[in-house]
Amino acid sequence: MIRSLAIGSLTLGNNLILAPMAGITNLPFRLLAREQGAGLCFTEMVSVNGLVREGKKSFELLRSVPEDRPLGIQLFGDDPDVMGRVAAMVEEYGDLIDINMGCPVKKVVGTGAGSALMREPDKVRALVRAVRRATRLPLTVKIRSGWSCEDANFLQIARIAEEEGCDAVTLHPRSRAQMFEGTADWTKLAELKRAVAIPVIGSGDLFSAADVAAMLDRTGCDGIMIARGALGNPWIFRQALDLMAGREPSVASPAERLAVARRHLALFMEMAGERVAAREMRKHLGWYSHGLPGAAQFRKEINEIEGNGALMEAVSRFFTAAEAP
């Protein structure tokens, strides 16, 4: 089930993909996921209007290094002309372009982008056509099952994307109305796989290596896109690779969590400076502590600490204590 995956002209070493997540999948996070075996990583979703109007600030989201390849760039917007123009602008920054048609948050949907596009098949066609004409890179779309549970038009949207030249489609089988509540309906992935000829990538409710194996087995999808399951858990990629190679997946020990947390902070400091790194790492450290004794108190403590030195002292103390028998 774990195999190489061809998306247009791009061939991935394996079919495990790190999803684009706003405020999460920056360069340090992507590097950690790659070290654990991710075959493709995505930038945070990037506003095409921001790239046109704000320039430098938005282009920071595309910051990368040679080790950070292959790299997918996810764009969001609702204007075909702007989307096409930006797709051409960012070609040199990555290896694949994805159009976000799945983000359910009000800030994005209110602009007509993200999952709001599920209500406008004609606009979907125009957007995909404009981007396809503008770039030579492989092109994908990420969609939801529909705007509401009663209007599950994912097959229509996926077929439009395929007709207009998309090289793969990613489905998170929840409606926009569901947000992240309830359960992702994996049967829709199997349905989509039967309906289109391009690769289908599955997303939704992937929190363990067993979940990854189950989705591939039950749906027949070609690849897996992991989002929330990778928070504080880059090992999910390694564990999935091990499980499907017939090896027993190894659990990340507190010592390994500490080592990766330290590396994450060092990478973040190098990229953004000490002040930003200390602020942004708090959420990641909370995720790294998940499931360990005293995690709730640890999260409270690090949210009150100032400075990287004191922060890392608390981190070392917590994970070292958790490692003790």
C-alpha positions as CSV (number, residue, x, y, z in Angstrom):
1,M,0.0,0.0,0.0
2,I,2.9,2.3,0.6
3,R,4.4,3.0,-2.8
4,S,5.7,5.7,-5.1
5,L,3.0,8.1,-6.4
6,A,3.0,9.9,-9.7
7,I,1.2,13.3,-9.8
8,G,1.6,14.5,-13.3
9,S,5.3,14.9,-14.0
10,L,6.2,14.6,-10.3
11,T,7.0,11.2,-8.8
12,L,7.0,10.9,-5.0
13,G,9.2,8.4,-3.1
14,N,6.1,7.3,-1.1
15,N,2.5,8.3,-1.0
16,L,2.4,9.8,2.5
17,I,1.8,13.6,2.4
18,L,1.9,16.3,5.0
19,A,-1.2,18.5,4.6
20,P,-1.1,22.3,4.3
21,M,-2.0,23.8,7.7
22,A,-2.2,27.5,8.4
23,G,0.2,28.6,11.2
24,I,1.7,25.1,11.3
25,T,3.4,23.8,8.2
26,N,6.3,26.3,7.9
27,L,9.8,25.3,7.0
28,P,10.9,23.9,10.5
29,F,7.7,21.7,10.7
30,R,8.1,20.4,7.2
31,L,11.8,19.5,7.7
32,L,10.8,17.4,10.8
33,A,8.1,15.6,8.8
34,R,10.5,14.8,6.0
35,E,13.1,13.4,8.4
36,Q,10.4,11.0,9.6
37,G,9.6,9.9,6.0
38,A,6.9,12.2,4.5
39,G,7.0,11.9,0.7
40,L,5.7,15.4,0.0
41,C,5.1,18.4,2.2
42,F,2.9,21.4,1.7
43,T,3.4,25.0,2.6
44,E,0.8,26.7,4.7
45,M,-2.1,27.9,2.5
46,V,-1.1,31.1,0.8
47,S,-3.5,33.9,-0.2
48,V,-3.1,34.9,-3.9
49,N,-4.3,38.3,-3.0
50,G,-1.6,38.5,-0.3
51,L,1.1,37.6,-2.8
52,V,-0.1,40.2,-5.2
53,R,-0.6,43.0,-2.6
54,E,1.7,42.3,0.3
55,G,4.6,40.8,-1.5
56,K,7.4,40.1,0.9
57,K,5.3,39.1,3.9
58,S,3.3,36.5,1.9
59,F,6.3,35.2,0.0
60,E,7.9,34.4,3.4
61,L,5.3,31.5,3.6
62,L,7.2,30.0,0.6
63,R,10.6,30.1,2.2
64,S,12.4,26.8,1.7
65,V,15.8,25.1,1.4
66,P,17.1,22.3,-0.9
67,E,16.3,19.7,1.7
68,D,12.6,20.8,1.7
69,R,11.7,19.1,-1.7
70,P,9.5,18.1,-3.2
71,L,7.4,21.0,-2.0
72,G,3.7,21.6,-2.7
73,I,2.4,25.2,-2.7
74,Q,-1.3,25.6,-1.7
75,L,-3.0,28.7,-3.0
76,F,-6.4,30.1,-2.1
77,G,-8.4,32.7,-3.8
78,D,-11.6,33.1,-5.9
79,D,-10.4,35.2,-8.9
80,P,-9.3,33.1,-11.9
81,D,-7.2,35.8,-13.4
82,V,-5.3,36.5,-10.1
83,M,-5.0,32.8,-9.4
84,G,-3.4,32.2,-12.8
85,R,-1.1,35.1,-12.5
86,V,0.1,34.0,-9.1
87,A,0.5,30.4,-10.1
88,A,3.1,31.6,-12.7
89,M,4.8,33.8,-10.1
90,V,5.4,31.0,-7.7
91,E,6.5,28.2,-10.1
92,E,10.2,28.6,-9.1
93,Y,9.4,28.1,-5.4
94,G,7.9,24.6,-5.4
95,D,7.2,21.4,-7.4
96,L,3.4,21.3,-7.3
97,I,0.5,23.7,-7.0
98,D,-2.7,22.9,-5.1
99,I,-5.9,25.0,-5.2
100,N,-7.6,25.1,-1.8
101,M,-11.3,24.4,-2.1
102,G,-11.7,22.8,1.3
103,C,-10.8,25.3,4.0
104,P,-14.0,25.8,6.1
105,V,-13.0,28.7,8.3
106,K,-15.1,31.9,8.1
107,K,-12.2,34.2,7.3
108,V,-11.4,32.2,4.1
109,V,-15.0,31.3,3.1
110,G,-16.1,34.9,3.5
111,T,-13.8,35.9,0.6
112,G,-15.4,33.3,-1.7
113,A,-12.4,31.0,-1.4
114,G,-11.8,27.7,0.3
115,S,-14.9,25.5,0.7
116,A,-17.1,28.3,-0.5
117,L,-16.0,27.2,-4.0
118,M,-17.9,23.9,-3.6
119,R,-21.1,26.0,-4.2
120,E,-19.8,27.4,-7.5
121,P,-18.9,24.7,-10.0
122,D,-18.5,27.2,-12.9
123,K,-16.0,29.2,-10.9
124,V,-14.1,26.0,-10.0
125,R,-13.8,25.3,-13.7
126,A,-12.6,28.8,-14.4
127,L,-10.0,28.7,-11.6
128,V,-8.6,25.3,-12.6
129,R,-8.5,26.3,-16.2
130,A,-6.7,29.6,-15.5
131,V,-4.0,27.9,-13.3
132,R,-3.6,25.0,-15.7
133,R,-2.8,27.5,-18.5
134,A,-0.4,29.5,-16.3
135,T,1.9,26.8,-15.0
136,R,3.8,23.7,-16.1
137,L,3.8,22.3,-12.6
138,P,1.6,19.4,-11.5
139,L,-1.8,20.8,-10.4
140,T,-4.1,19.4,-7.7
141,V,-7.2,20.5,-5.8
142,K,-8.2,19.8,-2.2
143,I,-11.9,19.6,-1.7
144,R,-14.5,18.7,0.9
145,S,-17.5,16.5,0.3
146,G,-19.7,19.6,-0.2
147,W,-21.0,22.7,1.4
148,S,-23.5,20.8,3.5
149,C,-24.2,17.1,4.1
150,E,-27.3,17.4,1.9
151,D,-25.3,18.9,-1.0
152,A,-22.4,16.4,-1.4
153,N,-21.2,17.4,-4.9
154,F,-17.6,16.3,-4.5
155,L,-17.9,14.0,-7.5
156,Q,-19.1,16.9,-9.8
157,I,-16.2,19.1,-8.5
158,A,-13.6,16.4,-8.9
159,R,-14.7,15.6,-12.5
160,I,-14.5,19.3,-13.4
161,A,-11.0,19.4,-12.0
162,E,-10.0,16.3,-14.0
163,E,-11.6,17.7,-17.2
164,E,-9.6,20.9,-16.8
165,G,-6.3,19.3,-16.4
166,C,-5.8,18.6,-12.7
167,D,-3.3,15.8,-12.0
168,A,-4.8,14.6,-8.7
169,V,-7.6,15.4,-6.2
170,T,-7.5,15.3,-2.4
171,L,-10.8,14.8,-0.6
172,H,-11.5,15.4,3.0
173,P,-14.8,13.7,3.3
174,R,-16.6,16.1,5.6
175,S,-18.9,18.9,4.5
176,R,-18.1,22.5,5.2
177,A,-21.0,22.6,7.6
178,Q,-19.3,19.8,9.7
179,M,-16.1,21.8,10.1
180,F,-14.0,19.2,12.0
181,E,-16.9,17.6,13.9
182,G,-18.3,14.2,13.5
183,T,-16.5,11.5,11.5
184,A,-14.9,11.7,8.1
185,D,-16.9,9.5,5.7
186,W,-14.2,7.4,4.1
187,T,-16.8,5.6,1.9
188,K,-16.8,8.8,-0.2
189,L,-13.1,8.3,-1.0
190,A,-13.8,4.9,-2.4
191,E,-16.7,6.4,-4.4
192,L,-14.4,9.1,-5.8
193,K,-11.7,6.6,-6.6
194,R,-14.2,4.8,-8.9
195,A,-15.4,8.1,-10.5
196,V,-12.1,9.6,-11.7
197,A,-9.0,8.4,-13.5
198,I,-6.5,10.8,-11.8
199,P,-5.0,9.8,-8.4
200,V,-7.2,10.3,-5.4
201,I,-5.5,11.4,-2.1
202,G,-7.5,10.7,1.1
203,S,-7.6,13.0,4.2
204,G,-9.5,13.1,7.4
205,D,-9.3,11.3,10.8
206,L,-5.7,10.0,10.4
207,F,-4.2,10.0,13.9
208,S,-2.1,6.8,13.9
209,A,-0.3,4.4,11.6
210,A,-3.2,2.1,11.9
211,D,-5.5,4.8,10.6
212,V,-3.3,5.3,7.6
213,A,-3.3,1.6,6.8
214,A,-7.0,1.3,7.3
215,M,-7.8,4.2,4.9
216,L,-5.6,2.8,2.2
217,D,-7.1,-0.7,2.6
218,R,-10.7,0.4,2.8
219,T,-10.8,3.1,0.1
220,G,-8.2,2.1,-2.5
221,C,-7.0,5.7,-2.6
222,D,-3.6,6.4,-4.1
223,G,-2.2,8.5,-1.3
224,I,-2.7,9.8,2.2
225,M,-2.6,13.4,3.4
226,I,-2.0,13.7,7.1
227,A,-3.0,16.9,8.9
228,R,-3.9,17.1,12.6
229,G,-2.5,13.6,13.2
230,A,1.0,15.1,12.6
231,L,0.7,17.8,15.3
232,G,3.4,17.0,17.9
233,N,3.7,13.6,16.1
234,P,6.0,13.7,13.1
235,W,6.7,10.1,13.8
236,I,3.3,9.1,12.3
237,F,5.0,9.0,8.9
238,R,7.8,6.7,10.1
239,Q,5.3,4.5,12.0
240,A,3.0,4.2,8.9
241,L,6.0,3.2,6.7
242,D,7.1,0.6,9.3
243,L,3.6,-0.8,9.8
244,M,3.1,-1.4,6.1
245,A,6.5,-2.8,5.6
246,G,5.6,-5.5,8.2
247,R,7.7,-4.0,11.0
248,E,6.4,-3.1,14.4
249,P,6.0,0.7,14.6
250,S,8.2,2.2,17.4
251,V,6.6,4.6,19.8
252,A,8.4,7.9,20.3
253,S,9.9,7.9,23.8
254,P,10.0,11.0,26.0
255,A,13.7,11.2,25.2
256,E,13.0,11.2,21.5
257,R,10.2,13.8,21.9
258,L,12.6,16.0,23.8
259,A,15.3,15.7,21.1
260,V,12.8,16.6,18.3
261,A,11.3,19.5,20.4
262,R,14.8,20.9,20.8
263,R,15.6,20.5,17.1
264,H,12.2,22.1,16.2
265,L,13.0,25.1,18.4
266,A,16.5,25.5,17.0
267,L,15.1,25.4,13.4
268,F,12.4,27.9,14.4
269,M,15.0,30.3,16.0
270,E,17.2,30.1,12.9
271,M,14.2,30.9,10.6
272,A,12.3,33.5,12.7
273,G,14.4,34.6,15.6
274,E,14.2,33.9,19.3
275,R,11.2,36.0,20.2
276,V,8.9,34.6,17.5
277,A,10.2,31.0,18.0
278,A,9.5,31.1,21.7
279,R,6.0,32.4,21.1
280,E,5.1,30.0,18.3
281,M,6.7,26.9,19.8
282,R,4.4,26.8,22.9
283,K,1.6,25.2,20.9
284,H,4.0,22.6,19.4
285,L,5.5,21.8,22.8
286,G,2.0,21.2,24.2
287,W,1.3,18.8,21.3
288,Y,4.7,17.0,21.9
289,S,3.6,16.4,25.6
290,H,0.3,14.8,24.7
291,G,-0.4,11.7,26.6
292,L,2.5,12.0,29.1
293,P,1.9,12.3,32.8
294,G,1.6,15.9,34.0
295,A,1.0,17.2,30.4
296,A,-1.8,19.6,31.4
297,Q,0.3,21.3,34.1
298,F,3.3,21.4,31.7
299,R,1.2,23.2,29.1
300,K,0.1,25.7,31.7
301,E,3.7,26.3,32.8
302,I,5.2,26.9,29.4
303,N,2.5,29.4,28.5
304,E,3.6,31.6,31.4
305,I,7.4,31.3,30.8
306,E,9.3,34.1,29.1
307,G,12.5,33.5,27.2
308,N,13.9,30.5,25.3
309,G,16.4,29.6,28.1
310,A,13.7,29.2,30.8
311,L,11.4,27.6,28.3
312,M,13.9,24.9,27.3
313,E,14.8,24.3,31.0
314,A,11.1,23.5,31.7
315,V,10.9,21.3,28.5
316,S,14.0,19.3,29.5
317,R,12.8,18.9,33.1
318,F,9.3,17.6,31.9
319,F,10.5,15.2,29.3
320,T,13.4,13.9,31.4
321,A,11.0,13.2,34.3
322,A,8.6,11.4,31.9
323,E,11.5,9.2,30.6
324,A,12.3,8.0,34.2
325,P,10.8,4.6,35.0
